[in-house]
Each structure stands twice: as structure tokens, then as C-alpha cells.
Amino acid sequence: MNQKYIILTGAAGFIGSCMLQLLNDNGFENIIIVDDFGVEEKRKNWESKKYSNVIERQSLFEWLQKENPLINCFIHIGARTDTTEFNYAVHEELNVQYSKDAWHYCVEKNIPFIYASSAATYGAGEFGYDDNHELPFKLHPLNPYGVSKNEFDKWAIQTSSQPSSKGEGVNAPPFWAGLKFFNVYGPNEYHKARMASVIWHSFNQIKKDGVVKLFKSHRPDFKDGQQLRDFIYVKDLIAVIYWMFQSMENEQWKIENNGLYNLGTGKARSFDDLVKATFAGLDLQPNIVYIDMPEDIRDKYQYFTEANMSKLKAAGYTKPFYSLEKGVDDYVRNYLNKGLKIY
């Protein structure tokens, strides 16, 4: 291999496959896509896109050692994202150790590294939603998934401040960014079942029964349907990753902008607002009923998230985000209601 390549993990999944499409749209085809490709349902997410190599997740580092390709950037989106998986060992293997292996490879080969963290790291939000490097050491995530993401964030912060074993610089890639994804929605999420966005579930409920069921609040300070989240359209999220990928051409920018970043819109909205926007995308009046939240997630449920986006703006990202109404309308009208599952 004498060309430079991009490594993209999670390429068969929701966000990863959207990222693959955006890279293709901008002329990038030398992409090494990585995932568990044995999930047949996800095949439509990636098989018609353009890439150079398809590598199974567990074989990646062995393959890299053998082939030694020239890599331009390592975009690590793949993870076990199921917040209802309570076996921490699963998350530790896939979200912590695998990410450490990717980090070490990027350090060794001097490759920029962008990885997916999560707003699940913030737990109940008792310490706020700032993406500084002190906060992760205080946080108490509500589920093993959030714990695993926070553990790697902490490890990355600590490791990046240590001297390099080579005796020069620090033990970090030439640029690294951990992106704390808030509530992402959009095309290519159809396979996520219970973990798909409320919009996807709402659309299907409307088509089937004409009514949407939302969880009741089990806290006195929140009314039913008024639980608040920072919802971000997947098209905005991948646009930020692509902007970082482009910005890395500037050596000074790389040096100044390593670290953790929130990736939401900066504006919390209610689940009622979300569902009303879904009905509006179908030109229907809202019809919402409230049901009890499953007991297995009640004490692990985030009632409020809102990203502090000042750090990303300070790094130079100025493109406006989709409003909730415009993002949901695009998703519903141009994908879901046309029977299109993929972007």
C-alpha cells in the first residue's frame, strides 16, 4: 500500500455508516472499514458504499501489523452502546481495551485519533455537562456503558500527559479528540431495536396505531413527557467529525485542540417536543399517552442532558446545528416516510 487510508470502526452501524457516506461524498474511498460484519441486517448500511478493505473487528490489529498501511486518520466510532447491557466485562473489552489498543497503535504510527465517547458519562448530571478534563474524575455514570466510556476518557487524559516511551513528546497521538455524543437520531439506526431513537420508535407507533407511548416521569420535578435531552441530528454529528478531520491538516490547530469535546446542540428539548415534531413531519396532530418506565432502567435514566458547546466553538466550529424541528422533519419526510432506512 503506497496511499494513505482512513480507518473507520463501527462502519456497519448507525453513526459509522453515515460517516462512511459523508467521506464518500467528499471523495474519500481509501477507507478501511471495521466492524462485526456478521450482522446481516446491517449489510445495507455499508455494502453499496465505497471503501478499500473490509476488516472484522477482532482481526484489525493483526491485519494492520501484517499489512502496515499508511494511515491518515483513525476514526473510532465502533462500541458496545447498549445501555441495558449490565455485564461490565462486555463493555470493558469492547469500549475500553479495544480503544486503548487503537490509541497505542496511533501513538506508535503517529496517526491522529478521533473516538466516540458519550453523554452517558455525565450520569445524572449532578456535576453539569462541561467537557473539561477535570470533570471525568468526579463523574458517576448510571450504567456500565457510561462507566466504560468514562473510564477510557480518564485513561486518555492521564495517558496523554505522560512522557512518551520514545523519550520525546507525550504518550499521545499527534491529535486526539474524544467526542461525547449526546442523543443522536437519524437514518441508518433501524437495526438498533430498543436502543433506536424515540423518533424511530414514534414513527413506527404512529404508522401502526396512530398514537405514541412515552415514559411517565418517576421524579416529582419532571412532568410526564418533559424529560429533557440534547438531541442531535446525525448529519450534524458527522459534519463535526469531518471538520476535525479537515482541520488536522493545520499542525498548530492539532497541537492546540487535543482533548474531550461535547457533541450535542447545546439546547435541551423535551420528549414531548420530539414526538410532536414527528407527528408534524407526517402532517398529523399529536396523540401521546404515557406509560410506566421499565423498572430495570428507572434508577439509571437521565432526566436532563444539555451539552456545553463552548469548547467546540472556541476550536473554530461555526456551522449552525439543525433545530429539533428541522432535523426531525428531514428524517421523517425524506427517510422514514419514504421507506428509506439508510443515508
N, C-alpha and C positions, 0 to 999 in steps of 0.2 A: 504494500500500500504506500503510495507516494503523495496522496492527497490528504487534506485534513478532514476529519469527521466529527460529527456531534454524536455523543452518546445520550440516548433518551430512554430512561427507565419508566415503567408504567405505561408504555406506549399503546397497549391494548385497552387501557382503562379510560375512564371518563375524561379527566383533565389531560392526561398524557396524549391521547389520540387527537384531542383538539389542538394541543401544542404541535403535534406532528403535522397537522393540516396547515397551521399558520407558517411553520417553517417551509413547507412545500410551496405555499402561496408566495413566499418571498424568495423562491429559487433554490432552496436548500434540499438536496436529495441524498447527499452523502451522510446518511443518518443511520447509526447502529441502534436499532430498536430492541428493547429488552423488556421482557415480561414473562409471565406464565402463559404461554400461548396455547395451552391445552384447554382453555375455556372456550368452547366452540361458539357460545352465544356472543362473545365479544369480537369474533372474527371480522364482522362487518365494520368495526371501528377502525381497522388498520389495513386490511388486505388490499384495498384499492388505492391506498396512498403510496407515496414514493419513498424508498429507503434503500440502503445498500446491503444491510445484513440484518437477519432476524436471529437473536440470541436468547435462549432460555435463561431466565433469571439466575438459576443456580449454576449455570455454566459460564457466566460473564467473565469473572476474573481469571479463570483458567484460559478462556479464549483470548483475553487481552494479553496475557503473558505469552501465549504461543504466537499470536499474530503481530503484536506490538504496533498497532496502528498509530498514526499521528492524530491526536485528538485536539480539536479546537475548544470544546466545552463539554462538560459533563452536567446534564440536566437530570436531576434525580427526583422524579415525581412518584415513582413506584413505592407502595407501602401497603401494610395491612391497615385499612381505615375503618374497620367495623368497630364502632363504639360499644357494641353489645357483646363483643368477644372479651370475656373476662379472664382468660388464661394469659397472664402477662408473658409467659415464656414465648408465646407466638409473636407478640409484639416486639419483645426484646430481640428475637432472632432477625425479624424482617425489617424492623424500623430503627433499631439501634445498631446491632452488629453489622448488618449489611451496609448501613450508612457510614459506619467507621471504616469499613473496607474500601468504600468508594472514596472517602476522604483521603485515606492513606495512598491510594493509587494516584489521586490528583496531586498530592504533595510530591510523590516520587517523580511524576511525569510533568510537573509544573503546568497543570491544567486548571482553569477556572471551574468552580463548582457551585451550582445553584441547586438547592434542595427544598423540598416541601416540608415545612413544619405545619403547625395547626393552631388555631384559636382555642382548641380543646386544652392547650397547655395552661390557659388562664383560669381554669376551674370555674368557681362560682363568681369570679370577677372581684373578689374582695380586695385585691391589690391593684385593680384597674387594668387597663389594656394598653400599656406603654411597651414599646419594643426596645427598651434599653437593655443593657447587658447585666444589670444588677438584679432585675426582677425575676428571671427564671429560677434563681436560687431561693426565692421566697414562695414560689407558687405551689398550689396543691390541686393538681388536675383531678377531675371527678371520675375518671375511668382509666383502665390500663392503656388504652390507645393514647390518651392525653399524656399520661405518665411517660410513655416511651418517647414521644416527640419532645417532651421537655427534657428528658434525660440526654437525648442527643444534642439538643440546643446547649445545655450546660457543658457537655463534653466538648462541643465545638468552640465555645467561648474560652474554656480553660486551655484547650489544646492550642488554639491559635495564638495564645500569649506566651507559649513556651518556646525556648530556643530550638532551632532546627537541629536534628541529629547530624546534619552535614556541616554544622559549625557556622552557618551564615543565615541570617534572617530568622523567621519564626516557623513553627511547625504547622504551616497552613498552606492551602493552595494560593496561587498568586491573586486570586479574588475568590471570595466565598460569600454567599448570601443564603440565609435560612428564611424562607417566606412563610409567615404564619397565615395560612389560608383561613378565612372566615367561612361563612355559609355559601358555598358555591353551587350554582344551578346552571343548567343549560343542556344542549344536545349532547348525546353520547353517554348519558347516565342511565339509560333504560335497564341495564343489566344489574344495577345496584340493589334492586329489590327494596327491602326495608330501609336501606341507607340512602335511597334516592331522595331528591329534594321534595319538599312539600308541594312544590308546583307540579312536579311529575305525578305525584300521588293524587293531587287535587284534580288535575286534568282527567285522569282515569276515573275518578269517582264521579265527576260531573258527567262524563260520557255514559257511565253505567247507570247512575241513579239520580243524577241531577242535583246532588247535594254533596257537600264536603264535610267530613268529620275532622274536627280539630281537638287536640287535647285540652281538657279543662286545666285550669291553673290549680295547683295544690299548695299555693302560697297566698296568704291573705293580701299581700301587697301588689299582686298582679291579678287583674280580672281575666276571665276566660278569653283566650284569643289575643290577649295583649302582651303575651311573652314577646320579648324584643330580641332580634338578632340583626347582625350586619350581613345582609345578603349581597353577594357579588356575582355578577354575570360572568360566566366562564370566558367570554370574549375579552372582557376587561382584564381578567387574571392572566391569560396567556399573553396579552399585549404588554403587560408589565415585564413578564419573563423575557419576551423578545427584546424589549427596550434595554433590559440589563445586558442581554447577550450582545447587542449592538454597542452599548456604552463601553463594554470591556475593551474595545479597540483603543480607548484612551488610557494610557498607563497611569496617569495621575488620578483619573477617576477611580480606577481599580484600587489604588492604594488608599484613597480617602473614604471609600464606601463599602468596605467589608462589613459583614455583620447580619444581625436579625432585622427583618422588616415585617411589619403588619401588612396584610394584603386583604383589605376589605374596602368599603366605600367611605367609611368614616361616619356613616349615618345609620343608626339602628331603626328598624321598622318592625311593625307587629306582624304576627302570623295572619291576623285578620286582614291587614293591608295586602299581604301577599296573595291570599285567596281571592280577595275582591279583584285584584289585578288579573288573576287567572280567569275569573268569570268575565271580566271586561274584555279580555282577549278573545273570548268566544261570543261576545256581544250578548251576554246573559246577565240577569240580575243575580246578585249573590244569594245563596241559600246555604247557610252554615249551621251545623249542630255541634255540640261539644260533648266529648266522651272522656271517661276516666283514662288517665295515663297509665300504661302498664307499670305494675309495681316494681319490676326489675330495673327500671330506669328513673324512677321518681327522685331518688336521692343522688342521681348522677346527671341531672338535667340542668342545662344552663338556661336561666330565665332572661339574661341580658348579656349581649355582647356588642361592643362598638369599638372599632379599630381607631386608634390614634394614628393618623396617616401623615403626620408632620415630617417624619423621618424620610419617607419615600419622596415627598415633595421637596425636601431640602436636598436630596440627592439629584434632583433635576427632572423628576417625572411630573409633567404638567397636563397631560391629556385628561379631559373630564371622564368620569365614570358614567355608565348608564344609570339613569334613575331606576328605582324599583319598577315603576310602571312601564317604562320604555323597554327595560330588559325582559320583563315577563311577557310583554306584548310581542316582542320579537320572537321569543322562544315559543310561545303558544301559537301565534299566527303562522310563522314561517317554518316551523318544525313539527310540533306536536299535532296541530290540527291538519297538517298536510300529510300526516303519516310518515314524516321524515324523522328517523331516530338519530341520524348522525350529521355531524358538521364536517 
